[in-house]
Amino acid sequence: MLAIHSRKNSFSDKWIEFCEKYDIQYKLVDCYSSDLIQQLNDCCGLMWHWGHHDHKAVLFARQLSLSLRAIGKDMFPSVDTAWHFDDKVGQKYLLEALASPMIPSYVFYDKSKAINWARNTSYPKVFKLRGGAGSENVRIAKTEKDALNFINRSFGRGYKVKNRRNFLKERIWRFKRDRSLSSFLNISKGIARLFIPKVAEREFPAERNYAYFQDFIPKNDHDIRVIVIGNRAFAIKRMVREGDFRASGSGIIIYDKAAIPEECLKIAFSVSKKMASQCTAFDFVFRDGEPLIVEVSYSFSARAYSDCPGYWNEKLEWIDGQFYPEFFMVEDFIKNLNLM
């Protein structure tokens, strides 16, 4: 039997739909319950779409996947799929270990070493926190002074994972982009958040005592997002918003398959296999035409890919037609469990 933790508006909605459509035996479990292991006694695998924004899940989701592996039970996302999720520093080490084409990245755990590097490197550089999605917690250090300011704060009071002012700026930008009533009303939510932080914002500790930078790769007006699930890949081209250097979170998307470089697909398939990952989203930018991985993630907003006209297999053959990424996930998972 398959166990699923149900979370509204997550991957689990389609996982459950798939099981009911194809008569796959499943049961709903509560991953936050103290007796979860007992709930899984009659199950051979667990699927749980946990998010980086859920401070409770971050406390134990990785440990749970390791614990289930110890007793021969599979989990989606697996240990290999998610140990580095929302951890850009962890991803740096992983991608370097796999000799993957990536943006040169630098991490420091000693303030004096970080300052010495900042005084001898070239600019601009991109400063990032370990966590955050949609270009959240990504800043540009145009000068040595900028970098030193980031470093001093990193080894001082640190940074909150959620920046309420940035949250409001993002809402205003989306209204300018969409000019819709819903985007206008969302501005009021951003204003409210300035004064009333969410529970998760209060619970996550400040990020401090490390500094992480990447080289700034110029002349990129877009990035390429490739998602590999098993032996399938689908992709989009995301344009950089006006006056910014970041494409992630812009919502300006091109779905034309001709816009996706074949080399990005090849790299994504190759690195995904080396990672032994069930599902990985790769973000690419380009230096002199060469694709470089910016970061990776198992989780993504499936709605953003509903307009993809098809996907590629491992042979880079195109399969035309609409699909649900979540169906790919559960199909691969239950086949591995011999439930289908």
C-alpha positions in Angstrom: 0.0 0.0 0.0 1.1 3.5 -0.7 1.0 6.2 2.0 0.4 9.9 1.0 0.5 12.9 3.2 -2.2 15.2 1.8 -1.5 19.0 1.6 -3.8 21.2 -0.3 -2.4 22.8 -3.4 0.7 20.7 -3.4 1.9 17.7 -5.4 -0.3 15.4 -3.3 -3.5 16.7 -5.0 -2.5 15.0 -8.3 -0.9 12.0 -6.5 -4.3 11.1 -5.0 -6.0 11.8 -8.3 -3.6 9.4 -10.1 -4.2 6.6 -7.5 -7.9 6.9 -7.8 -7.8 7.0 -11.6 -5.7 3.9 -11.9 -7.1 2.0 -8.8 -3.9 2.2 -6.8 -4.4 1.2 -3.2 -3.3 4.1 -0.9 -4.0 5.7 2.4 -3.6 9.1 3.9 -1.2 9.6 6.8 -0.2 12.5 8.9 3.5 13.1 8.8 3.3 15.4 11.8 1.9 12.7 14.0 4.0 11.1 16.7 2.8 7.7 15.7 3.7 8.1 12.0 5.9 5.0 11.9 3.0 2.9 13.2 0.8 4.4 10.6 3.2 3.2 7.9 3.3 -0.4 9.2 1.2 -1.7 6.3 2.7 0.6 3.7 5.8 0.1 1.5 6.4 3.7 0.7 5.5 7.3 1.6 5.0 10.3 -0.6 5.1 13.7 1.1 5.6 17.1 -0.7 7.2 19.1 2.1 8.2 22.7 1.5 11.0 24.9 2.5 8.5 27.4 4.0 7.2 24.9 6.5 9.5 25.3 9.6 8.0 22.1 11.2 8.8 20.0 8.1 12.3 21.4 7.9 12.9 20.1 11.4 12.5 16.4 10.5 11.6 15.6 6.9 15.2 14.7 6.0 15.6 12.6 9.1 12.4 10.8 8.3 13.6 9.8 4.9 16.8 8.4 6.4 14.8 6.5 9.1 12.5 5.0 6.5 15.4 3.9 4.4 16.8 2.1 7.4 13.8 -0.1 7.5 13.5 -0.7 3.8 10.7 1.7 3.1 10.9 4.2 0.2 10.0 7.8 0.4 9.4 10.6 -2.1 11.4 12.8 -1.9 14.2 10.3 -1.2 17.3 11.1 0.8 19.3 11.6 -2.5 16.5 13.8 -3.9 16.1 16.2 -1.0 19.0 16.3 1.4 20.2 19.5 -0.4 16.8 21.0 -0.9 16.7 24.7 -0.2 20.4 24.6 0.8 22.5 26.4 -1.8 25.7 25.8 0.2 25.0 22.0 0.2 24.3 22.2 -3.5 27.7 23.9 -4.1 29.5 20.9 -2.5 27.3 18.4 -4.4 27.7 19.9 -7.8 31.4 20.4 -7.4 31.8 16.8 -6.2 30.0 15.6 -9.3 32.1 17.8 -11.6 29.0 19.5 -12.9 29.1 22.7 -15.0 28.1 25.3 -12.4 28.6 28.9 -11.6 31.8 29.4 -9.5 30.7 29.7 -5.9 32.4 30.7 -2.7 31.5 30.0 0.9 33.2 31.3 4.1 32.7 30.3 7.7 35.3 32.7 9.0 34.8 36.4 8.8 38.4 37.4 8.3 38.8 35.0 5.4 35.6 36.3 3.8 36.8 39.9 4.2 40.2 39.0 2.7 38.5 37.3 -0.3 36.2 40.3 -0.8 39.2 42.7 -0.9 40.9 40.6 -3.6 38.1 39.4 -5.8 36.5 41.0 -8.9 33.0 42.5 -9.0 30.0 42.3 -9.3 29.3 39.2 -7.2 26.0 37.6 -6.2 25.3 37.2 -2.5 22.8 34.5 -1.4 21.4 32.9 1.7 21.3 29.2 1.9 17.5 29.1 1.6 14.8 30.9 -0.4 12.9 30.4 -3.7 11.9 32.6 -6.6 15.0 34.8 -6.3 14.2 35.4 -2.6 17.3 36.2 -0.5 19.5 36.9 -3.6 21.3 40.3 -3.7 24.0 41.9 -5.9 27.3 43.0 -4.5 28.4 45.6 -7.1 31.4 46.7 -5.2 33.8 45.6 -2.4 31.9 47.9 0.0 28.6 46.0 -0.8 30.3 42.7 -0.2 31.8 43.8 3.1 28.4 45.1 4.2 26.9 41.6 3.4 29.8 39.9 5.2 29.6 42.1 8.3 25.9 41.5 8.7 26.3 37.7 8.0 28.7 37.4 10.9 26.8 39.8 13.0 23.0 40.0 13.5 22.4 37.9 10.4 19.5 37.8 8.0 15.9 36.8 8.4 14.9 34.1 5.9 11.8 36.1 5.1 12.2 39.7 4.2 8.9 41.5 4.6 10.0 44.6 2.6 11.1 42.4 -0.3 7.7 40.6 0.0 5.9 43.9 -0.4 8.1 45.0 -3.3 7.4 41.6 -5.0 3.6 42.2 -4.7 3.9 45.7 -6.2 6.0 44.4 -9.1 3.5 41.6 -9.8 0.7 44.2 -9.9 2.6 46.3 -12.4 3.1 43.1 -14.5 -0.4 41.7 -14.3 -2.6 44.8 -13.8 -5.3 42.6 -12.3 -7.7 43.0 -9.3 -6.2 40.0 -7.5 -2.6 41.3 -7.8 -3.8 44.7 -6.6 -5.5 43.2 -3.5 -2.3 41.2 -2.8 -0.5 44.5 -2.2 -2.6 45.0 0.9 -1.5 41.6 2.2 2.1 42.7 1.6 1.4 45.9 3.7 -0.1 43.8 6.4 2.9 41.5 6.5 5.1 44.5 7.3 3.4 44.7 10.7 2.1 41.1 11.3 4.7 38.5 10.3 3.6 34.9 9.6 4.3 32.2 12.2 6.9 30.6 10.0 8.8 33.9 9.8 8.9 34.1 13.5 10.0 30.5 13.9 12.9 30.3 11.5 16.1 31.4 13.1 18.3 34.2 11.5 20.9 33.0 8.9 24.3 33.9 10.2 28.0 32.9 10.6 28.5 32.1 7.0 28.8 34.1 3.7 28.0 32.6 0.3 28.7 34.2 -3.0 28.5 33.3 -6.7 30.2 34.9 -9.7 27.9 37.2 -11.5 27.3 36.0 -15.1 26.6 39.0 -17.3 24.5 39.4 -20.5 21.8 36.9 -19.4 18.3 38.2 -20.1 16.8 34.8 -19.2 17.5 31.5 -17.6 16.5 28.0 -18.5 14.6 25.8 -16.1 14.8 22.0 -16.8 13.0 19.5 -14.6 14.0 15.9 -14.8 11.6 13.2 -13.4 12.9 9.7 -14.0 13.6 9.4 -17.8 11.6 12.5 -18.7 12.5 16.2 -18.9 10.4 19.3 -19.6 11.6 22.9 -19.6 10.8 26.5 -19.8 12.6 29.8 -20.6 12.2 32.4 -17.9 12.8 36.1 -18.8 14.5 38.5 -16.5 12.2 41.2 -15.2 13.0 44.8 -16.2 15.7 46.5 -14.2 16.7 43.2 -12.5 19.2 40.4 -13.0 17.1 37.6 -11.7 14.7 35.4 -13.8 13.4 33.1 -11.1 10.1 34.3 -9.9 9.5 36.8 -12.7 6.6 34.8 -14.1 7.6 35.9 -17.6 7.7 32.4 -19.3 8.3 31.1 -22.8 7.1 27.6 -23.4 8.4 27.1 -27.0 10.5 23.9 -27.1 12.7 25.5 -29.7 13.9 28.0 -27.0 15.4 25.2 -24.9 19.1 24.4 -25.7 19.8 20.7 -26.1 22.9 20.9 -24.0 20.8 22.0 -21.0 18.7 18.8 -21.4 21.8 16.6 -21.7 23.4 18.1 -18.6 20.2 17.8 -16.6 19.7 14.2 -17.5 23.4 13.4 -16.7 23.6 15.2 -13.4 20.2 13.9 -12.2 21.4 10.3 -12.8 24.6 11.0 -10.9 22.6 12.4 -8.0 20.3 9.4 -8.1 17.4 11.8 -7.8 13.8 11.1 -8.3 13.0 14.6 -9.4 15.2 17.6 -9.9 14.7 21.1 -11.3 17.9 22.7 -12.7 18.3 26.4 -13.3 20.8 27.4 -16.0 22.4 30.6 -17.1 25.0 31.0 -19.9 28.6 32.2 -20.0 29.9 32.6 -23.6 27.2 30.2 -24.7 28.1 27.5 -22.1 25.2 26.5 -19.8 26.1 26.7 -16.1 23.9 25.4 -13.2 22.8 28.1 -10.8 21.0 25.8 -8.3 18.8 22.8 -8.0 15.5 21.8 -6.3 13.2 18.9 -6.0 10.1 21.1 -5.4 8.5 23.6 -7.8 5.2 25.1 -8.7 3.5 22.6 -11.0 1.1 25.2 -12.2 3.9 27.1 -14.0 4.3 24.1 -16.3 0.7 23.4 -17.3 1.3 25.2 -20.6 4.3 23.0 -21.6 3.5 21.5 -25.0 5.3 18.2 -24.2 8.4 16.7 -22.8 11.6 14.9 -23.8 12.7 11.3 -23.0 16.3 10.3 -22.2 17.1 9.9 -25.9 16.0 13.6 -26.3 13.0 12.4 -28.4 10.1 14.8 -28.1 6.7 13.5 -26.8 4.0 15.9 -27.7 1.0 16.7 -25.5 -0.2 17.9 -22.1 1.0 16.1 -19.0 1.0 16.4 -15.2 4.5 16.3 -13.6 2.9 14.9 -10.4 1.7 11.9 -12.4 5.2 11.2 -13.5 6.4 11.3 -9.8 3.8 8.8 -8.5 4.0 6.6 -11.5 7.8 6.1 -11.1 7.4 5.7 -7.3 4.8 3.0 -7.4 6.5 1.1 -10.2 9.6 1.0 -8.0 7.4 -0.5 -5.3 5.9 -3.0 -7.7 2.4 -1.6 -7.0 1.7 -1.1 -10.7 
